[in-house]
Amino acid sequence: MSFRVSAGLAMYRFRGGALEVFLAHPGGPEADLKDDGCWTIPKGRQKPYETLLQAAQREFQEEVGIVPHGPYFGLGSIRQRSGKVVHAWAFEGQWDGSQPIRSHTFQMPWPPCSGQMQRFVEVDRAQFFSLTEARRKLKSAQHPFLDRLEALIGVRASTPDQVIPEIQPPLPASH
């Protein structure tokens, strides 16, 4: 296993009093037929000149074409099965789906062993999900981000009619 670090943003909104989370589906042929357990928060690698939060902001914009706006709230980090450590922040934002996402592309050998290189979008689709649906779609290693977002906001998926308190001031960025 290789040790890698990524940083990402979990955009959220309230729709009808219920918390929804914005998730991205990876592009490319290896993820084409996968759905449940395949989605992720938009994230990517840190460049040498960036803080983790700056990397998360840049990657969010590169992967979905939406400019994120703070304040940002720290969600800590998790380690995925691959060994990659993902640091995340949450922010409240809107996207109605009328504007298509715009994603950078990557190149990989495809079909396998063909010697041909093809380009694919990093993210082929993205959307808001209820917390229940997000738990089904999101990679299981990233579920703690949903738990931390719920705790930060003080809302539970089982009580969508609960009055949602104001979010506390931003947590310090972890490096």
TAZI-V657293 format. One record per pair of residues at least 12 apart in sequence whose ideal C-beta (glycine too) atoms are under 8 Angstrom apart, sorted by sequence separation. I is the first residue (numbers start at 1). GAP is how many residues later the second one is. D is the distance in whole Angstrom. If there is no record, write none. Layout:
I_GAP_D, I_GAP_D
This chain:
10_12_7, 26_12_7, 76_12_7, 107_12_5, 108_12_7, 134_12_6, 153_12_8, 25_13_7, 26_13_8, 43_13_7, 75_13_4, 106_13_7, 107_13_8, 25_14_5, 26_14_7, 44_14_8, 45_14_8, 74_14_8, 75_14_6, 105_14_5, 106_14_6, 153_14_6, 24_15_7, 44_15_3, 74_15_6, 75_15_6, 105_15_6, 131_15_6, 152_15_6, 23_16_4, 24_16_6, 43_16_6, 56_16_8, 73_16_6, 105_16_5, 106_16_6, 152_16_7, 23_17_7, 24_17_7, 42_17_6, 43_17_8, 72_17_4, 73_17_5, 104_17_7, 105_17_7, 23_18_7, 24_18_5, 42_18_5, 44_18_7, 72_18_7, 73_18_7, 103_18_4, 104_18_5, 22_19_8, 44_19_7, 53_19_6, 72_19_5, 103_19_5, 131_19_7, 22_20_8, 43_20_8, 71_20_7, 103_20_4, 42_21_4, 70_21_6, 103_21_7, 42_22_5, 69_22_7, 101_22_6, 68_23_6, 69_24_7, 101_24_7, 68_25_6, 101_25_5, 132_25_5, 131_26_4, 66_27_7, 130_27_7, 66_29_6, 97_30_7, 10_31_5, 56_31_7, 95_31_8, 8_32_8, 9_32_6, 56_32_7, 8_33_4, 9_33_6, 56_33_6, 95_33_7, 8_34_6, 9_34_8, 65_34_8, 8_35_3, 52_35_5, 65_35_8, 66_35_7, 7_36_6, 8_36_7, 53_36_6, 65_36_5, 6_37_5, 7_37_7, 64_37_5, 65_37_3, 6_38_6, 7_38_8, 64_38_7, 65_38_7, 6_39_6, 7_39_6, 24_39_6, 64_39_6, 5_40_7, 6_40_8, 24_40_6, 63_40_5, 4_41_7, 5_41_6, 62_41_7, 63_41_7, 22_42_8, 62_42_5, 43_43_6, 7_45_4, 41_45_8, 43_45_7, 7_46_7, 5_47_8, 9_47_5, 41_47_6, 7_48_4, 8_48_5, 9_48_7, 6_49_8, 7_49_4, 11_49_8, 9_50_8, 8_51_6, 9_51_4, 7_52_7, 8_52_7, 6_53_8, 88_54_8, 11_55_7, 86_55_8, 90_55_8, 86_56_7, 11_57_7, 88_57_5, 9_59_6, 63_59_5, 64_59_6, 80_59_7, 90_59_5, 62_60_7, 63_60_5, 81_60_6, 80_61_4, 64_62_5, 79_62_7, 80_62_8, 90_62_7, 9_63_7, 78_63_6, 78_64_6, 10_65_6, 78_66_5, 78_67_7, 76_68_7, 75_69_8, 75_70_5, 22_71_7, 76_72_6, 22_73_7, 75_73_5, 75_74_6, 92_75_8, 27_76_7, 24_77_8, 75_77_7, 4_78_8, 6_78_6, 8_78_6, 10_78_6, 12_78_6, 27_78_8, 28_78_7, 4_79_7, 5_79_7, 6_79_7, 7_79_7, 8_79_8, 9_79_7, 10_79_7, 11_79_8, 12_79_8, 13_79_6, 27_79_8, 73_79_6, 2_80_8, 3_80_6, 4_80_4, 5_80_5, 6_80_5, 7_80_5, 8_80_5, 9_80_6, 10_80_5, 11_80_6, 12_80_6, 13_80_7, 28_80_7, 1_81_6, 2_81_6, 3_81_8, 4_81_7, 5_81_8, 6_81_7, 7_81_7, 8_81_8, 9_81_7, 10_81_8, 11_81_7, 12_81_8, 13_81_6, 29_81_6, 42_81_7, 1_82_4, 3_82_7, 5_82_7, 9_82_6, 11_82_4, 11_84_7, 42_84_7, 89_84_7, 87_87_6, 29_91_7, 28_92_4, 27_93_5, 28_93_8, 31_93_8, 27_94_4, 73_94_6, 27_95_6, 39_95_8, 73_95_8, 26_96_7, 27_96_6, 28_96_8, 74_96_7, 26_97_7, 27_97_4, 41_97_8, 73_97_5, 74_97_4, 77_97_7, 25_98_7, 26_98_7, 39_98_4, 40_98_7, 71_98_8, 72_98_6, 73_98_6, 74_98_7, 76_98_7, 24_99_4, 25_99_6, 37_99_8, 38_99_7, 39_99_5, 40_99_6, 71_99_5, 74_99_6, 25_100_5, 36_100_5, 37_100_7, 39_100_7, 70_100_7, 74_100_6, 24_101_8, 25_101_7, 36_101_6, 37_101_7, 38_101_7, 41_101_6, 72_101_8, 24_102_4, 35_102_7, 37_102_6, 40_102_6, 23_103_7, 37_103_6, 22_104_6, 23_104_7, 41_104_6, 22_105_7, 23_105_8, 22_106_5, 23_106_6, 21_107_7, 22_107_8, 20_108_4, 21_108_6, 20_109_6, 20_110_6, 21_110_7, 19_111_8, 20_111_8, 23_111_6, 18_112_6, 19_112_6, 15_113_7, 18_113_8, 21_113_5, 20_114_8, 23_114_6, 13_115_6, 23_115_6, 53_120_5, 52_121_7, 51_122_7, 52_122_7, 52_123_6, 51_124_7, 21_125_7, 21_128_7, 19_130_8, 19_131_7, 19_134_6, 10_135_6, 10_136_8, 19_136_5, 12_137_6, 19_138_7, 10_139_6, 18_139_8, 12_141_8, 18_142_4, 17_143_6, 16_144_8, 17_144_6, 19_145_8, 17_147_7, 14_150_7
